[in-house]
Amino acid sequence: MKRYHCAVELAVDLIGGKWKPVILAHLKEGAHRYGELRRRMPGVSEKMLTQQLRELAADGIVRREEFDGRVPHVEYHLTEVGEELRPALTALYEWGERRATAAGITFAPAAEP
């Protein structure tokens, strides 16, 4: 088992990096299919998104749910553990909005489905 020296070190190991917090922020809004996440995150490669989703699922933060039907599909949801991140994700989002406003940064619109 990996040894940590600080709770923040553990948290960053589990949800840190460029894409995991963004994935979690989108899933905080509700369940998303893989394609929806791809459209909302145009800068991430398919390989990286798949890898990050697998890691988040392996760590019990995200749940992958498969649906059978005429058109089988997969949805990703926050688990109960992932839901515990909601206040931190909201705070991070709000902080980013304030910084963007102060710096005059505008965000590109999300891609349409």
Wavefront OBJ file of the C-alpha trace (Angstrom):
o trace
v 0.000 0.000 0.000
v 1.255 3.459 -0.893
v 2.311 5.608 2.031
v 1.100 9.204 2.303
v 2.395 11.964 4.558
v -0.568 14.313 4.238
v -4.297 14.035 3.505
v -3.941 16.480 0.602
v -1.297 14.209 -0.927
v -3.807 11.333 -0.893
v -6.595 13.503 -2.316
v -4.402 14.820 -5.135
v -3.240 11.289 -5.908
v -6.865 10.159 -6.288
v -8.431 13.132 -8.067
v -5.520 15.279 -9.210
v -4.173 15.926 -12.650
v -5.505 17.877 -15.577
v -8.605 15.834 -16.389
v -9.967 14.067 -13.303
v -11.286 17.237 -11.639
v -12.933 18.265 -14.925
v -14.557 14.840 -15.318
v -15.805 15.016 -11.730
v -17.156 18.540 -12.230
v -19.236 17.336 -15.191
v -20.455 14.256 -13.331
v -21.434 16.490 -10.402
v -24.158 17.790 -12.753
v -25.495 14.247 -13.211
v -24.858 11.073 -15.178
v -23.115 11.394 -18.532
v -22.428 9.046 -21.373
v -18.870 8.727 -22.631
v -19.670 10.716 -25.801
v -21.186 13.552 -23.770
v -18.038 13.800 -21.685
v -15.915 13.808 -24.863
v -17.918 16.702 -26.322
v -17.683 18.693 -23.090
v -13.924 18.099 -22.928
v -12.630 18.633 -26.477
v -9.008 18.878 -25.318
v -8.819 15.357 -23.903
v -7.898 12.374 -26.069
v -10.140 9.320 -26.117
v -7.328 7.245 -24.619
v -6.807 9.704 -21.736
v -10.531 10.034 -20.996
v -10.919 6.254 -20.932
v -7.881 5.880 -18.666
v -9.033 8.575 -16.263
v -12.557 7.134 -16.054
v -11.134 3.672 -15.348
v -8.905 5.033 -12.581
v -11.775 6.972 -10.997
v -13.935 3.832 -11.143
v -11.163 1.666 -9.679
v -10.833 4.135 -6.796
v -14.582 3.970 -6.132
v -15.249 7.615 -7.053
v -17.118 6.991 -10.321
v -19.504 4.188 -11.249
v -19.765 2.845 -14.791
v -23.254 1.574 -15.574
v -24.011 -0.446 -18.698
v -27.469 -0.439 -20.282
v -28.679 -3.102 -22.680
v -31.227 -2.287 -25.296
v -31.577 -1.639 -28.981
v -28.720 0.781 -28.606
v -26.518 -0.383 -25.712
v -24.786 2.405 -23.892
v -22.731 3.228 -20.810
v -23.284 6.023 -18.302
v -20.931 7.333 -15.660
v -22.131 8.550 -12.262
v -20.515 9.757 -9.071
v -20.575 7.109 -6.366
v -21.429 7.942 -2.772
v -17.713 8.599 -2.227
v -17.666 10.803 -5.327
v -20.698 12.728 -4.062
v -18.661 13.667 -0.984
v -16.503 15.764 -3.343
v -19.469 17.941 -4.373
v -18.687 20.862 -1.977
v -15.008 20.863 -2.979
v -15.873 20.766 -6.695
v -18.379 23.600 -6.266
v -15.825 25.694 -4.385
v -13.193 25.044 -7.048
v -15.637 25.999 -9.816
v -16.658 29.216 -8.070
v -13.026 30.146 -7.399
v -12.228 29.561 -11.088
v -15.130 31.786 -12.135
v -13.911 34.612 -9.876
v -10.348 34.289 -11.199
v -11.618 34.290 -14.796
v -13.666 37.430 -14.186
v -10.751 39.196 -12.514
v -8.416 38.254 -15.362
v -10.916 38.965 -18.157
v -10.918 35.339 -19.288
v -13.920 33.986 -21.172
v -14.722 30.324 -21.626
v -15.348 28.618 -24.949
v -18.883 27.271 -25.222
v -19.338 23.525 -24.813
v -19.764 21.574 -28.027
v -23.340 20.853 -29.026
v -24.488 17.194 -28.947
l 1 2 3 4 5 6 7 8 9 10 11 12 13 14 15 16 17 18 19 20 21 22 23 24 25 26 27 28 29 30 31 32 33 34 35 36 37 38 39 40 41 42 43 44 45 46 47 48 49 50 51 52 53 54 55 56 57 58 59 60 61 62 63 64 65 66 67 68 69 70 71 72 73 74 75 76 77 78 79 80 81 82 83 84 85 86 87 88 89 90 91 92 93 94 95 96 97 98 99 100 101 102 103 104 105 106 107 108 109 110 111 112 113
